[in-house]
């Protein structure tokens, strides 16, 4: 028997959300957290226990007693937890950005959990568990995730947990469960899809449902405070842009269902302007991302074009954009 891999020392639970603790295996289980305990017998392959929502606070200890093992996790806080997901602009590292090194900080109240990537180039993986922000390591974090979350920590003076799930050149179909596009009546021919679907180095993760099952579902049903989504550059044919709103709406539903939270706040970062792509498809996808906030409840779109460079598909000025995202999160 064991806890799920997301449960490690230094973790952050979301304030005001159910405290869900879960794992695998059958047998007797006793879970204790923040002065509350429960015991039960798991007669299946997976188990889950849920404690009542808590206010901000910590540090706490979590103890899991199985039939032949006791696991004790320490330095756990209840704070804000955000999923940061998307493709290369979400993956874009702090050290690649123009953010001054004065923004690189050691902050014990900011913690990161990284889902695994198919392309093995990240400094952190799920095997590292939850890691604290350290000045000499945050350069490897997602720039948007680190800069946004660090501002929330310093403004609210609470613990913030970042769950990072990203893959460069990934298409939205890969982040949806297999079969969802077809269920929406979407069936595009290969010549109607962006070339990123077919590049040899991208094909492994751009199959329908691949990143949903490999990375996203890895963190369900852990409770989170909100989601930040930064993706779209690889879905910019006119045919894909025409249906992107249907797929994005379905993606929001899938994520909310996965976290058992039908009103989970969702932030969509609109892709920036790019001088080499000023065609109708690029503009249409930007419009679809802007309009989603008016068509799906509890969704906000953050515009990036006026604070990012347009001469690179990966604009390096991420700190101004992160400030804009942080202001939305702080207003939730």
N, C-alpha and C positions, 0 to 999 in steps of 0.2 A: 504494500500500500504506500501511497505517496501523495504529497501536495502537488498541484499543478506548478509548472516552472515559473509562473509569474509571482509566486509567493516566496519571497526571500527577505532577509534582513534589509533594512533601509527603504522598504516599500512605502507607498502612500496610498491610502484609501480615500475615496471621494466623500467629502462632507455632505451631509444631507441626502445621501444615497444609501441603499441597503449595503451592508457589509457582507459580500458574498465570498465564501471560502470553499474551495472545491478541489477535487483530486481524483485519483484513480485507485481501483482495487476494492475487493470485498473483505469485510471483516468489521471488527469493533473500532469505532472512531470516537475520540473525545477532543473537542476543540475549545480552547479558552482564548479570549481576547478582551482586553480592556475591562477586566473584572466580570465578564460574562462567560458562561460555559454551557456546553451542550454535549450530549453523547448519544450515539445511535449506532445501529448496525447496518452497514452497507451490504446489500445482497446482489449488487450488480457490478459492472465494470467501472462506473463513475459514480461519484457522490458530490453533494453540494449541501452546505448549510448557510443560512442567512440570518444575520443579526440585524437589529433595528438600526436605522440611520443614526449617525453621531455628528456632533458639532466639531469644529476645528479643535485640534489638540494633539498631544503626544509629548514625549515618546511613549509607546506602548510595546508590550510583548505579546506575541502570538505563540501559543503552544498547541501542538498537534500530537496526540498520543494514539498510536496504532497498537496493534496486538503485540508486535515485537520491536517497536521503535518509538522513541520520543523525539520530536523535532521542535526546537525553540528558536524563534526568530525575534530579533531585537531592533530597536531604534525605528519603530514604525510610527508614522504620523497619519492623522486624518486632515486632509487639506483639499486642494483642487487637483484633479487629474484630467489631463487632456490627451486625446489621441491625435497625433499629427501624422497624416498619411498623404500619399501622392506619388508623383514621379520625380524627375531629376531636380526640379527647383525646390522641392521639399527635401530631397536628399542632399542638396548643395551644402557643403560643410562651412562652418563658421570661419575656418582658416582660409577658405577660398573667397570669402566676402571682403568688402571694403570696411567692415566694422573695425574701428580702432581697437588695439590690444587692451586699452583701458577697460573695454567691455568684457574681457575675459576674466571671470571671477571665480574664486572658490566660495561656494555657498552651500552649507550643509542642509539648507532647507529646500534645495532644488535637486531632484533625483530623476534619473533616466532609466527606462526599461526599453531595450531594443528587441523588436522581433527579428527573426533571422531573415537574411536576404539570400536569394538564389545566387546572385553574383557576390562572391565572398571577398568583399573589399572593405567592409566596415570595421572600425576599431572595436566596436562593442557588438555583442550578440546576446541572445537570451541566456547563454551559459554564464555571462557575467552577472546576471541578476540585476537588481536595482543598484545603480551606482550614483554617488553624490557628485555634484558639480565641483570640479577641481580646475584651477586656472590653467595648468599645463596639459589638460585633457579635453577641455570643452571645444577646442579647435576642431575636434573630430565629430562633434555633435552637429545635427542639422542646424543651420544658421537660423532659420525661421523659428524652429522649436526652441532653441536655447534663448535667443534674444527675446522672444515673446514671453516665455515662461519666467525668465529672470526678472523681467519688468513686473510681472504679476506678483512674484514673491516679494519684491522690494516695496511695491505699492500696498499690498494687503497684509504683509508680514505674516504670511501663513506658508505652510509647506506646499510645494507644487510638484506633482509627478508628471513626467512626460513619457508617454508611450509612443514610440517611433516605429512607423511601418511605411517604408518607401522603397521604390525600385525605379531606377532611371528608365526612360523610354517605355514606360508601361502604359497600356491602353485601359480604358475604364472597363471594358469587357472582362479583362483578367481579374478585376477587383469585385466583379459580380459573381454570384454562384452560377455554375454552369447551367445553361438553359434559360436563364432569365431574359437575355435579349430576345430569344425566340418567343418566349411567353408574352413579350411586349409587342409582338408582331414585327420585330426587326430582323431582317435577313439580308445583309449586304453582300454583294459579290466581292470577290477579292480585289477587283480593279476599282472598287468604290471605297476601299480602306486605305488608311495611311500606310506608308511604306514601313513604318516601325513594326507593324504586325508581322513582317516577313523577313527583316534582317536576320541573318543567321545568328548573330550574337544576342538578339532579343527574343528569338522564337521560343526559347525555353520557358520564359515567364509570360509571354503574351498569348498563351492559349486561354480560351474562355474558362473562367473559374479558377485559374491557377493561383493567382495571388490571393484570392479570397480564401482558398483552402490552406495555402502555405503560410501566409502571414497574418491576414486579418482575423480569421477564425481562431487563430492561436490565442487571442486575448479576450474572446467571448467566454462567459458572460460577465467578466469583471466590470464593475460599475465605474463610469467616468462622468466628469462634469460637463464635457463638451468635446466636439470634434472639429479639427481644422483640416480642410481638404485643399490640396494644391496640385492640380492635374489638368490635363487637357491638350497639351501641345501635340501629343501623339494621336489625337482624334480629330485632326483638322483637314479632312477632305470635306467637300460640301455635303456629301451624303451622310457622313458621320456627324457633322455639325448639326444637320437637320434633325437628328434623333438624339442628340446629346442630352437634351433636357429630360427626355423620357428615361434615359439610362441613369442620369444623375439623380433624378427623383427616386428611381428604384434603388439606387445605391444608398441613399439616405434612409429609405425604409429598411433595407437589409441591415444596415449598421444599427439602427434603433432597435430592430428586432433582436439582433445579436446581443445587445446590452440590456435587453428587457426594459427599454425606456422609450416610450412612444413620443415623448416630447423633448428628447435630448437635443440641446442646442447644437447647431451645425453652422460652421463658418466656411464659406467657399471663397478662396482667393482667386480672383479673376486673372487669367494669364496676361502677362504684360504685352505691350506692343513690341513687335519685332520687325525691323526694317526689311528683312529678307522675306517676310510673310505679311504682306498688307492686303492679301486677296480676300475675296468675299467669304471664303470658308473660315479663315482665322477670325474675321470680324463677327461672323455669325456665331461662332462658338463663344466668343467673348460676350455677345449679347445674351446667349442662352444662360451663361453663368450669372450674368447680372439679373436676369429676369427670374431666376429660380427663387429668389427671396420673396417674390410677390405671389408665388404659386404654391410654395410648400411652407407650412407653419414652422416657426422657430428656426429660420434660416436667415443668415446675413451674408451679403456678398461684400468682400473687401476689394476695392479697386487698387491695382498696382501700377498702372501705366504712368501715372504722374510722379511717382517716386522711384522708378526703376529705369535703368538704361534701356534703350531700344536697339542698340547695335549688337546685342548678343541674346540668344535664346535663353541663356542663363544669366540674367542681370545680377551683378555682384553687389549692388546696394540693397542689402537685405535688412539693415537695421531700421531704416525709415518705414519699410513695409511691416516689419515686426511690431513697431510701435503702434501702427494702425490696427493690427490684429489684436494686440494687447488691450487697446482701448475698448474694443468690442467685447472681449472676454471680461474685462473689468466691469462692463455695464450689464452683464447677465444677471 
